[in-house]
Amino acid sequence: MPMTARVGIRTLVPRIALVALAVASTTSPIGCSRSKPLQPNRANVASSYSDPAWNPDGTGIVFDHEPLVRVYTDPADGRFVQVFADSLLGVWTAKPDGSGERRLLPYYIWEPDWDSAGATLACQIGGNIFTIARSDTGLASETARQITAEPVGTYAPTWSPNGLFLAYSVHVEPEAGVYVIPKEGGASRRIASEWYHPDWSPRGDSLVFLVPKVDRTEIAVADTSSQGLRVLWGQPESSARYPRWSPDGSKIAFTGRSNNAESIWRLWVMDATGANAHPLTSEGTLEFFSWSPNSQEIVYVRFNLGDTSLMNGTIWIVNAVSGAKRQVTFNHPSG
């Protein structure tokens, strides 16, 4: 099988975000963890797993994956080297207990979101929003359909609870903002020009989203006509990504940093009112994650730049109340 070695290149983008997509000739500019510049003697590692999405029936989790097949230290310069199996990259699935891991599609998808019935997956591919129908064996690649046609990138799709619409964000001016579009595509409607990373509330009457400020990133909610904006979280120097409502609407999770002194992103949770915000993980995480259908757990990717352990870049599940964690996927390289 073709393999690619990665040797501590000075970049802040995990391996999973560097590969060209098979169904689109461009790469995704977002969806990866960011951190402070690495120290010269610190290994720069890449993640084998990314972008998990828990199916609403609870039976499986889909994710991007490229198997890590070998790790070693280069004797010539002492750099840490990871070797990945490029021929096996793509969308994979596994049960929540980690069993049944297998590949579904031979290309990556980003920021996946299932509709409430678990019948169709929305995702971002190459800066456009696609939908892909579920099949008996996983995902029906022949049903992949591009929904958006904007000349600028579109990201972070989220289904309306009735499954008729998708909200998404554009990050480039002057088109930047949150939009709504019918699930079949067609004309889109911009809700607001300063929001991004939206998520539709389970009741369908509001959105949670990010609002960029000069010295922080705020998490806020408003109704679907952009009225009644209310800030839930954000203090000076804070950063956040992907606020996501629990399926029962009681909580909102997100990945973030409370200030610039923190070098890693953590998974956070708070009440839907914005109260009781606290991190669920002490270790770093990649930015994207997904709630369990019963609103009790969250699946995420554990990731710290510089961590050369085999647990780094693997999928974990954390209980949103107790904080108890369990590992779902594992790296099995030689060397």
Summary of the structure (lengths in Angstrom):
residues: 335
radius of gyration: 18.9
end to end distance: 17.3
largest distance: 60.3
contacts: 1146
relative contact order: 0.15
helix: 3%
strand: 44%
